[in-house]
Amino acid sequence: MSDTRQSLSDLKDLAQGAGAAPAAATAPAEGETPVQPAQPEAPLREQQLDAHGRAYATGRRKDAVARVWLKPGTGQITVNGRDQAIYFARPTLRLVINQVFDITERRGQYDVVATVTGGGLSGQAGAVKHGISQALTRYEPALRTTVKRAGFLTRDSRVVERKKYGKAKARRSFQFSKR
């Protein structure tokens, strides 16, 4: 029974025989700085640009779909051929669109051209934000972790529930009449 058990020194001998450095040799000598083993960095995604030097992405929210092109510029955002201030008149919608540039500290550095179809203004603003997030990570892959931590790369899958037969709306029943 004691033959099958290995002592601690036997395990050290086994590690030295396998090519591992002995424990005494890994400790730095006096005056030396400890050497850290090289850790492989996470592979960065490569930049995805079209022939015109723009990053393209599609953003979606509710029923809205936004096609977004992003390129370096002065910070001008154009939605369906109009300036963002005209297309999205409410300041909260413009705030939603610019959130991505604010967390990445890139406000005023990129021009955005977007075409949006479907849904209402709120859904369209969310779709443009999702598209800008995707396009920015394709132009600058190093920003992906920042944008992903903020939750801007995740498509919000909530959509309006469909109406069912035998119901007045999706869940509401018709008014009950006793007589």
N, C-alpha and C positions, 0 to 999 in steps of 0.2 A: 504494500500500500504506500509506503514512504518512497518507493522507487518511482512511482508515477508522478508524484508531486515534484515540482521544480522550485528551487529556491530563487530568491531575488537575484542573486549573483549569477545563476545559470541563465536567467532571462537577459541580463546585461551582456553576458558572453554571446548569447544568440544574436542580440541586436548588433554587436560589434562585428560578428562574423558575417552578417547580412549586408554590411557596407554602411551602416549608420554610424554617425560620429559618436564617440564615447561621451558620457555626460561631463567628464572633466574638461574635455577639449572644447565643448560648446560655451563654457563660461569664459567671458573675456578676461584677458590678463589686466593687471593694474595699469591704468592710463589709456586703455584701448576703449573704443566705443563699441557697443554690442552690434553685431551684424544681424539685421532682420532678414529672414528668408524672403525672396522676391515673390510677391503675390501677383498673380496675373490680374490685370485690370479688366473690368467688364468690357467686352468688345463694343465699341461705339457703332451705332448704325451709320451707314454712309448717307451723304447728302443726296436728296432726290430732286433734281431740277429738270425743267423742260428745256427746249432749244433756245428759249428767250431768257433763261436764267431765273425763272420763277418757280416757286414751289406750289403745287396744286393739291387740294384736298377737298373732300366732300364732307359736309356736316349735316347732321339730321337732328330734328327735335319735333316731337308730335307728328304732324303731317307735313312739316316744312322740310325742304331739301335745299341746301345752299352749296353752290360750287364756288370755291374760293381760290384765288391766285394771289400769292404773296411775293413781293420783291422789295429790295432795299429802296428807300425813298425818304419822303419828308413826313410821313404819317398820315397821308390822305387815305380815307376809307370811302370807297364808292360802292353803293348797293343798287343794283338794277339801273345803272347809268346815272344815279343821283347821289349827291353827297349824303353821308350818314345823318347829318343834322336835319336834312329835309325828309329823308325816307323814314327815319326813326325819330319822330318829333318829341317823344317823351324822353326826358333825360335818363330815366332808369334803364331804358332799352339801350341807350348809347353807353351807359355805365357797364351793362352786361357784356357788350361787345369788347370794350376796352379792358376788361378784367385780365385778359390773358397778357396783354402788353404791360399792365401794371405789376403783376407778380413776377414777370421775367425782367422787369426794368428795361423794356425796349420801346417805350412809348415815343412816337415820333420818328422811329427809325425804319419803319416798313410801310410801303403802300399796299393797300388791299383792294382788290377788285372782286366783288361777289355778285352772283346772280342767285336770287332766291325765288322759289315757287312753292305754293301750297301753304296751308295753315294761316294763322293770324300773325299779327305783328310780334307778339310775345314769343311764339314758336319760331318765327323767322329769326328773331334776335338770338335765340338759343342755338339755332342751326348755324348761324354765321359765327358765333363764338366757338362752337365745336369745330367748324371748318378752319378757323384761324388757328386754333390750338393744334390741329393735325398738321396744317401747312407749316407752322412755325417749327414744329419738331422735325419736319422733313428738311427745312432750310438750315436749322441749327440743331443737330441731333443731341448736343450737350445739354440742351434745355429740357429734354424729355422728362427727366426725373422731377424737375421743378413743376412742370405743367401737370404731370401725372399725379403728384402728391396733392395738388390743388383739386384734382378730380375733374379736370377739363377734358381729358381724353376719353372719358367714359360716356358713351352715348346714353342719354336719358331715355329709357325704353318705355316710359309711361305714355300711353295713348288713350284716347277716348274709348270707353267701353261701348260695344255695339248694342243696338236695340234688339230685344228678343221678341218673338211673336207671343201674343197673349198678354203683353205688358204695354203700358202707356209710354214708357221710356225704357232705359236699360234695365232698371230694377223696379221702378214705380208701377204699382198695379192700378187698374182702373178703379174709379170710385165705387165702393160697394153700396148697393141699393137693396134695402130689405124688402120693399114692396114695389 
